[in-house]
Each structure stands twice: as structure tokens, then as C-alpha cells.
Amino acid sequence: MTSSSSMEKRSPSAERGSIDHGEGMVHHITSNRIVQQPTHVQHLDDIAMSNEKDARRLLKEAQANLEYSAETGYAPELRRSFSTFALIGVGFGITNSWAGISGSLIAGIASGGPMMIVYGIIIVSFFSLCTVISLAEMASAYPNASGQIYWTMKLAPRRLSRGLSYTTGVLSWAGSVFTTASITITTSIAIVAMYALFRPEFVVHKWQVFVTYQIFNVVMSVFNIYDRPLPAIFMGTLGISILSFIVVLVTVLAMHKGDFQSAKFVFVEFQNQTGWSSSGVAFIVGLINPNWSFNGLDAATHIAEESLNPSTDIPKALIYTIIIGFITTFSYCIGIFFCIKNLDAVLTTNTGLPFLEILHQSTGSRGAALGLGILLVLTSFGCTIGCHTWSARICWGFARDNGLPFSKYLSRVNDKTGTTVYAHYMSCFWVAVIGCIYLGSDTAFNSILVCSVIFLLLSYMVPTICLMFKRDQIQHGPFWLNKFGIGLICNIALVIWTIFTTIFYNFPSTMPVSGSNMNYSSAVFGVVFILFFCDWIIRGRKEYIDIEDREGQKDALTHELSNQVSNIEVILSHPQK
């Protein structure tokens, strides 16, 4: 059997890199930016020797790794263990739109009542579909765990590619961390609210939610230490979410006592309690609620290097995320809104969670409301685990191109656990820090939602604009909607939607504005950009890795991975008796 440790140097490019099979590391010395940073390479031929039953699957995995490295120059460091169903579990498990609309209802229902939420879901679903079509086209052409960071590098003009890619990396990682923080906050609010449900005299204080938030963040961080359970967790999350949706909706409708609300209340009456004199502005500001419920749409794209067929499976996961999200969220909202008995009580509930008050009003039972609320929290558990996976993959992908301080550590894959442990805990740390914002303002929750949505939309917009100018010049993947200009229309819609929301979501959610209720999201944007601008000037512009820097690694990587494919083929042709 051929050993890669005795590999001959085949070309000038190969001479600039060496592979040590025994250590399982590739030492990058191909440019002044790739500096002796060890990379863990999966040795699938060794695994096949000790487990011949899985040799055929390992052969497919090795072939996928070879194709990936030959195209990108990145070493395959993660196992390809995610099926199409597991990818859908990642995509919908993170968005979990029906649960998201429940947890963040307080951010939208005052901006127009049920009518605003119902039509907001339709509007947001349309633009979310345009978004995932744009992402799916790029993910199909360039499957990579770095997602929009890598796509920007590939599609942007060469002289701008490093700076734009770095900016996209900042936006995408910040967006994923803020999204993780926002889901952690909604879950913490729900946990405290369930306690308050049984104690009408209880007043929910921010510090109680904050302490719950920090404990929940620590507990959820444990689930991303090992890679093997993750596909099963995400498939389970998808199943639990759909089952919980059915149970909650059926129970609320079946247990409802008295008359249902009129269709006029749900579809026509606009109830503006924001203080904005303009109903149009109030409606737009309230769109953050349904928009956040469709946030994190790029999640599945960052699992590209853990899928056997990412060019086809990731677009499927993205599209199904929107389809499942719209069907569940739209029907769910219509159902529960018909069950509202007192909207003022929903808005002023002592629990701080309008969704829980709606359950209580409809069922007439605190116990039933608690049981249904627990289903929401269980769904949020899987959602939070998925968010930690997603933000860790972005952090790791960004760090392997020296996009972050301490990239040498953040880009490492743990040999024992098979996961990006350092990147994971770096993301968890910043989730903990963001939780402190919640203590500082009455509208901090809304500001965190805004940051999570806008950071991600901006990270999608950058490569999408580049794609718009190169649609006829690139080698596209299996998913490509050029017929009738559908793909281009979706690209344009994404850009318009991003600009529109970036402007209006930074408006105050309530009027008149004071220091305690103003929208601090613009201040957060400023702090993030100042920090990373300084990092770019001091470190990033010298160290951030370009695509050309990866070219010198291709020969060494493909030689090593070709050996793996050949070795597994030998194992299959000469099975042990």
C-alpha cells in the first residue's frame, strides 16, 4: 500500500508543500500568508482498512474530498456524514419559522396586530425564497464550508476580492453569533415566562432572563463538542419541530372555548400601538418579527464539506427550508390568531411572552399552556444546537484563511472529537458577551434581532452583486435558474430587500424615542465595523489568504487524496476473508 510520507515531489507547486501521513497534517508553506499552519486531513483509507463494511461509502467520501481539494486547494478536514435529510434538518432546524414567530412575537404584533404578521409572513417568505435561490446557485457552483466568504473571493474582481471576502466573513460570522444570541434570549424569555404564568403577581426582571440566558448558553455549548451525534440531532430537531407544530395548532383549536375571532380581526384590522403616526412605517418596522423567523438561511451551505453531494443536496435543503417554513408558519399564525380573546392582555402579559398568553387564553388552562410552551422550548433546544454548529463552521472557515485573530487555533479540527472545538467556544464566548446588551436597554431584544438579520443579509448581498455581473462567465453547478432570467430576478430582489431592510430596521420600534427605548443596532454595527477595520489594517491585509495562495497546495493535496482513493479501491478489490 502506498504511503504518502514517501511522496515524490512532482512539480514546482508540489515542492512548496509536504505531507506527513503519519502525523495526519499538511503544513502550508506555499506563500507568505500561509504560514506553517498544520491542517488535519482525514485518512479514510486507514478507516477503511479497519472497517471494510463501510469501504464503499468511504470510497465515495474520498472521491468527493479529492474533487473538492482539486477545485479549491483546501484540505478536507471534516467527515462527510450529513445526508440530504440531515441538511434539511440543519436548514429548517435553525430557522424553525413557526417557533421563531412565537418567540419573537413581542417584536412585531404591536406594529399592526395579527394582520401585520400574516401579511408580513407572505412578504418575507417571497424575499426569503429569492434569497435561497441566489444562495443555492452559488452553493451549487462553489460548495465550501466558508459559504459566502468563499463565493465572494471567487466572484469579486481580483483586486477587490480579498477585502470584500474579509468583509463578508465579518458580516457572516457576526450575523451567525447574533442569531445564536437572539435564539438563546427567546428561549430564556420563554423559560422565565413559564414560571411567571403560574404566578400572576410575579414581575419578570431582565437579570432573571440574563442569568437563564448564560446558563442555557453553557449547557447548549456541550452538544457541539463531538461530531457523530450531530446529523441525528438535526434530523430529530426537524421531526420534533413538525410534531410540535401539529400538536400546538391542533390543541389550541380543539380546546378553544367560546367564539373565534372574526376574519376581519385577523386579515383586515390594523392595530398600531408603536407610537408611530405613519401606519406604513409601523408595518415595515414590525416586519423584523417574520423576517427573523426566516433568518439563518445560509446555515446548510456551511455544511458543504460534510455532505457527499453538496452541489445538489444543499440547494434542496435551502429550498425545502422555505417551503416547510412558509406552510407551517402561515397556517400556524392564522390558527392561533383566530383564538385570541383579548389582544391588550396579550401585549401587556406579565409573562413577557405574548405567545404564552395566547395559549392560555385559548385553552383556558395554565397547565395546557405550560405543556405547549415546553414543546416550543424543546424545539428551541435543537435550534440553538444548530446555531452553534453553524456559527462554529463559519468561524472555522474564516479562520483557516487567517480571517480572525488567533486563526492558528480557531482553524484547528480536534482529532478526538472531529469538530471545530476552538471555533465553537470562541462563538459561544461572544454569544455570552452579546447577552450583556439585553441588560442595557428596554429595546435591546429588538436590537439584537435587527443585528442578526441585517448582518446576514449584507453578507448575502456582497457575493450576490458579484454574481449578477458574472452570471454568463462562470461554470455553474447543477442548480442554476437562468431560464426566463429567474436567477437574475432573484439576485436583484435580494439586493433590493437588503438595502430596504438595512434602512428601515434601524428605525426605532416605538415612538417617542428616549435613551432607554431607542434602536441601538446602528451603534452595534459601528462597533463591529470599527473593531474589524482595525484588525484588517493591523493584521488582516497582510495575512488574509487569497485564492491564488491556495493554488500551490493543490498538487500536494490531490496526490495525497488520490492515494487514499487508490488504497480504498485496493481494499474493495481484495477483501479480507
N, C-alpha and C positions, 0 to 999 in steps of 0.2 A: 504494500500500500504506500502511495506517495506521501512523503512528509513535506509540509510547506516550509519547515525550518531549513531545508536544504535547497530552497528555491534558487534557481539561477536568475541572474539579472538580464532581462530580455531587451530592455530599451533604456534610453536616457531617462524616460519618465519613471520606469521601474527602479532605476538606480537611486532615485531620490527617496525611496521608501523601502522599508524592510518589514517582513512579517515573521513573528515568532510564534509558531503554532503552539509550542509548549506553554507559553505564558498566556496565549489567547489574546494577544494585544497587537494592535497596529500602531506603530509610532510615526506620527505625521511630521515629516521634516521637509515637506515639499515646497514651502515658501517661508518668507519671514513672518507670516501671520500664523501659520500652523506650526506651533512650537512644541515639539516633544510631548504632545498630549496623548496619553495612552487611550486606545479605544478597544472596548471589549467586543470581540467578534464571536458570534455563536458558531460552535463547531458541531454542525449537525451530523457529520459523518461519524464522529465519536459516539453521539447519542444513538445513531442507527446501529452501530456495532453491538451495543448493549441492549437494544430493543428493536429487533428485526421486525416485529409485528407492525411497528409504525414507520418502517423504512419507506414505504411508498408515499406516505404523506410527507415525510421528511425530504424525499426527493423533490416533490413539488415546492416545498418551502425553500430548499436550497436553490432551485431554479429561479424562483421568484426573487431571492436575495441576489443572485448573480445578475439578473436583468436590472434590478434596482441599482446596484452598485455601478454597473457598466454605464448606466444612464446618468447617474448623479455624482458619483465619486464619494458617496457616503458609505460607511461600513454598516452592515445590518447588525444591530446590537440587541434587538428585541425579538422574541418568538412570535411567529405568525399564528396565533391561536384564536383569533376572532372570526367567527362565521358571519354570514350576512345578517342573520337574526340577532347576533350579539352586537353588531354595528348599529342596527336599528335600535337595540336596547340602549346603546350609548347615546345616540341622537335624541330619541324621544325621552329617554330616562333623564336627560339633563333639562330639556325644555319643559317636559311634563306640563303642557299648557293648561289643562283643566285645573291641576293642582296649583300652578302658578297664579292663575287668575283668582283662585280662592285666597291664597296667602297675601297677595298684594292688592286686594280689592279696596282697601282703605285709600290707596293712592289714586283711584280712578272714579269710584262711584259718586263722590261728591262733585265731580266735574260734569254732571249731566244725568246722573241716576242710571238705572238699568239700560235705558235707551242708548246712552253713550257707550256702554260696554258692549252691547250687542252689535251695533254698527261698527264700533272700533275693532272688534274681532274680525269682521269681514275685511275692513281696510287693511289691517295689519297682516292678515293671512295672505292677501294678494301680494303685498310687497315682500312678505317673507318667502312666498313662492318664487318671486323674481330673484330674490337673494340666493336661495338654494340652487336655482338653475345656474346662476352665474358661478357660484362656488363649485357646483358639480362639474361644470365644463372644465374648470381649472384643475380640480382634483382628479378628473379622469385623464387629463393630459399629463399632469405632473404630480402623481401620488407621492407625498412626502409628509413625514410627521410634523414638519415645520409649517405646513399649510400655507397660509397667505404670505408668510415670511419668505418662503422659498419661491412661491409664484411671482412675487414682486421682483425678486432677484433675477428670475428667468425672463420676465416680460418687460421690465423697465428699460429705458435707454441705458446703454452700458455705462456712460459717465455718471449717471444718477443712481444706478442700481444699488450700490452699497448703502448710500444714505437713505434711500427710500425703503429698502429692505429692513434696515435697522429701525427706522421709524415705525414700520408696520409691526415689527417684533415688539416694540414698546407698547403699541396700541393693543395688540392681540393678547399679550400676557397681562397687561393691566386690566383689560376687559374680562379676561377669564378669572382673575383674582377678585375683582369687584363683583362679578356674577356669583362666585362661590360665597363671598361675604354676604351678598343680598339673600341668597337662599338660606344660609345659616341664620340670618336675622329673622326671616319669615318663620322658619321652623321654631326658633327660640320664642318668638312672639306667640306662636300657636301653643307651645308647651305651657307658658305662663298663663295664657288666656284660658286654657282648660281648667287650670286651678281656680282662676277668677270666676269661672262660670258657676261654680257651686258656692261662691261667697260674694253676693251682690254688693256687700259693703267694702270689698277689697279694692284698693286702688293700685293699679299697675304702675310701678316706677321704672324708670329707664335702667337703673342699676341692676334690677332683678333680671331684666331681659339681657343686659350686658353680661352678667355672671353666667346665665344659662348659655349664652352665645359662646363664651370662651370654653366652657366645659364641653359643649357639643362639638366645637371645632377640634378639640383634643381627641375626643372619642372617635370622631369620623376619620381622623388622620390615620388611625391604625389600619384601616381597611385597604390602603394602597401600598402597604409595605411588600406584599407578595403578589406576584403576577398571576398565578394559576387560578385563584378563585374569581378573578375579575370578570371573564366572559360569563360565567354562571350568575354572578351578582347582577350584571346588567340585563341578562335575559329574565332573571327573576324580577328585577325592577320594572321591566316592561309589563310582565304578567300581573304583578301586584297593582301597578298603576291602572291598567284597564279594568281589573276586577274591582278595585276600589271605586273607580268612576261609576261602574254599573251599580254597585251596592249603594253608594251615596245617593245617586239620582233616583233609583227605584224606591229607596226607603223614604226619602223626603217627599216624593209624590204620593206614596202609599199611605204614609202616616199623617199627611196634612189634614188638619181639621178646619172646617169652615170653608168659605168661598175662596177661590183662587183670585189673584189679581186680574184685572182686565188686560186685553191685548194693548189697549191704549197706554196703560201704565208701563208696559214692557217695551213697546216699539215706538211710541209717539211722544210721551211726556218728557220734556227736557227739564231736569231739576238741577239748576246751577246753585251750588252752595259754596262756591270758591271765593266769592267776593269780586270776581272779575265782572265788569259791566258788559263785556263782549262775550256772548254765548259761544261764538266761534273760537275765541282764544281759550275759553274754559274747556271746550270739547277737545281741542288739539293738545292742551296740556295734560288732559286726562288720558290721552292715548298711551301714555307711558305704562299704564296698567296692562292692557292687552299686548303692548309691544314687548314688555318684559317677559310676558308669558310665552313668547316665541323667541326668547333670547338664547344665545349659545348655539346658533345653528351650525357653526363650523366644527362642532365637537368631534363628529365622526371623521372628519378629514385628518385629524391629528392621530388617528389610529391606523393610518395608511400602512405603516411598516409592521403592523401586527395582523394584517389581512393577507390571505393568499391571492386574492383577485381584487386589489383596491380600485383599479380603474373602472370596474363595473359595480362592485359592491358598495363603494362609498356613495356614488350618485343615487343608488337605490335607497340607502339609509337616509340620505338628505331629503329626498322626495317623500318617502313614507313618513318621515318626521312631521312634515307639514300636513299631509293628508290625515294622519291619525290625530294630530293636534287640532286641526280645524273641526273635524267631526265631533270629537269629544268635547272640546271647549264650547263650541256654538250650541250644541244640544244641551250641555250641562248648564250653561248660563241661562238659557231660556227657561229650562225646567225650574231652577232654584229661584229665579226672579218672579215667576208666577206665584211662588209660595211666600213671598214677603208680605207680612201683615202690617208692619209699621216701619217705614223707611227711616224716620227720625231716630227710632230706637236702634236701628242697625248702625247709623252713623255715630251715635253717641254711646254705644255699648261700653260698659265698664271693662269688658274683656280686652278691648283694643283690637278685636278681630271681627269685622263685620260678618265674615263667612260663618263663624260660630254662632252668632246671634241669629242669622237666617235659619240655621239648622234648628236652633232652639224654638224659634217662632213657629216653624213648620211642623215639627214633630210634637211640640208641646211637652217634651221630656228632656231634662238636663242629661239624664243617663244616655238617651239615644244620641243627643248632640255630642256628648263626650265620645261615645263609641265611633261615630262617624268622623269626629275630629282626629281620633287616633289613627284612622285609616289615612288621613291626609299626612300626618306626621310620619307614618311608616313609609309612605310614598316619597316623602321628602328625604328620608334617610338614604334611599337608593340614589336619589337625585344629587344629594350632597357628595356621596362617594364618587359618582360620575364626574362631578365638577372638579373634585380633587385630582382625579385621573387626567382630565382634560388640561387643567392648569399646569400640572406637573409635566405633561408631554410638551406643552408649549415652552415652558421654562427650559426643559432639557434640550429641545430642538434649537432654541435661540442660543443657548449656552454653548452647544457644540460648534457654533460658528463664532464663538467669542463675543456674543452679543451682550453679555452681562458681566459685571464684576464677579470674580471668583468662578469664572467659567470652567476652570480646570477641575473643580469639584462638582459643580452643578451639572456638567455634561457626563458624569460617570453613571454607568449602569451597575448596580450591585450584583456581583457574581452569585451570591447565595439566594437572593430574593427575586432576581430577574427584573427588577423595577428601577426607576429613576428616583432613588430614595432621597438624595440630597436636593434635587429639584423639587420634589414633593414637599419636603419640610420647609424649604425656602418659601414656597407658595403659601403653606399653612401659617408661617410666621407673619406674612403680610396680610393674610385674612384676619389674624388676631389684631394686627395694628389698625386695620380699617374699622374694626368693631368699635374702636375708641371714638370714631366720628359720631356714632349713634348717641353718645353721651352729650354731645356738644350743641345739638340743635333740635328744635321741635320737628323740623322737616328733614332731619338727617337721613331717615329711611328713604324718602323720596329722592334725595340727592344721590344716595348710593345706587338706587335703581337707574337713575339717569346716567351716571358714570358707566355702569355696566353695559348699558345699551349703546351709548354713543362711542365709547372706546372700540367696541367690537364692530359697529357699523363703519367707522372710519377705517378700521383695519381691513374690512372687506372692500371698501371703496378704492383704496390705493391700487391693488392689483387689477381690479375690475376696469379702472380707467386705462391702465396699461393694456389690458386685453382688448378693449374696444378699438385701439389703434393697431392691433396686431392680429386681428381675427383671421385675416386672409394670409398670414405669413407663418403661422405656427403649425406644427404637426399635432393635430388634436387627438383626443382619446376617443373611446367608444361612445361616450355620451357627448353629443355635440348637436345643438339645435340651431343650425344655420338656415334651415328651410323657412321661408317666409320672413326671415330676419328675426325669428323669435328670440334667439340668444342675445342679439344686439339690443332688442327692445328691453329685455330683462336687465341687461347691463345698465342701460340708460335709466331705467326705473329705479334700480338700486342706488345709483349716484344721486338722483333727484331726491329720493326718500332720505338718504343720509344727510344731505345738506339741509333739507326741510326740518328733520328732527333735531339736528345739531343746534339749529337756531331756536326752535320753539320749546324744546325740552329744558332749555336753560332758563326759561321764564319762571318766575315764582309760581308755586302751585296754588297759593292763596293770596288774596289782597285784603287790606293794605299790607305792604311789606314792612317788616321790622327785622331787627337783628336776629331774633330767635326763629323766625319762620321763613327767612329768605332761602333761595336755592343756592347752595354752596358748591354745586357741581362744577361751575366755571372756575372757582378757586382751586378745586381739586385738580382739574385739568392743568391749570397753570403750574401747580406744584410738581405734578408728574413730569410735565414737559421741561421744566427748569432742571430738575434732577437728572433726567436722561440727556438733556442737551449738554450739561456739564460733563456727563460721562462720555458722551461722543467726542467732545473736544479734547478731554484729557486722555482718554483711553481708546474709545471705540473706533475712531477714524484711523488709528494705526493698527488695531488688532482685528477688527471685524473681517471675517473671511468672505471672499468673493467666489463666484462660481469658477473662475479661472484657477483659483488656488486649489480647487478640488480636482482639477484635471490630472495633476501629477500623481494622484493616488489611484487612478482607475486601473492602471496596469497591474499594480501590486495586489489590489483588492480582487480584480477579476481572476488573476492567476490563482490566488488562494481559494476563491469560491468555486472556480472551475474544478479544482482538485477535489473539493467537497462533493460536487455533483458526480464526478467520476468515481469517487470512492463509494458513494451510496449505490451507484449503478452496479459496481462490482459486488457489493453486499447482496443486492437483489438477485444478481445472476448466479451467485454461489452461496445459497443459504446454508446455514449450519444444520446438520442433521441431529 
